[in-house]
Amino acid sequence: MNNVFFPNEQITENDLFFVCAMVERIARRLKQPNKYVVNRMGHDALAEKLSLASVLHCENPLDVAADWIDAYKLEPGDFDVTRINPAYCERIPTELQMGRVYKRLILATLTSTEDYADAMLRVYNHPICAIIDDYNSSAYYEPSPYIARSYYASQF
């Protein structure tokens, strides 16, 4: 995928990781599913954030999250991924860990006709994300190839 501001530059996997981690951070902060964040932002905004990721990663992530929340008028909800059963899960994965899970899934399922923004919208809107984001299950820490196969099968 080409940078929308500098067409000669490519968006990197690290840029994708940064945006996925920010989506996770914002979704948790607002108690919304990840798909809410990406759907409200839309393709063009995601492409812009991917293009700016190499600069934005130097900023305070709390400030970046606040800016995105304001810019896209993101509203609080009641979907709390941190509400877990301690008998099944002692601690939840961090935003960075989940950003990495989603980055790998996006890269593993990326088609030749998609850019990263298209793939983000497709993956985050897939029903398998409800299972991945249920930290009482083991889905989020399964090996990346297994998660990708589960994505295609729509089940774990």
Beta strands, then each sheet from edge to edge (+ up, - down):
end
